[in-house]
């Protein structure tokens, strides 16, 4: 297989894009420690992926996407609970005001 300069550049850009996006996802998790805990990966490995010392494979990206969806579900549930609490408190204040 012969790679042209364009092919090499495209591959390098793709690798860079994966690293950049993975680093962004790590921040969405709340940082390296939280990402490592949620993904079940050592913190050093997370840093190595971001620094380009280890390649970011399709499996890691799929696991990251799955875990981000779980985090989004948890955040959605927390949002509903907060709204429920605030609505209940607003209702109690309305009752208190009429008493």
Buried (B, 14 or more C-beta within 10 A) or exposed (E): EEEEEEEEEEEEEEEEEBBEEBBEBBEBBEEBEBBBEBBEBEBEBBBBBBEEEBEBEEEBBEBBEEBBEEBEEEEEEEEEEEEEEEEEEEEEEEEEEEE
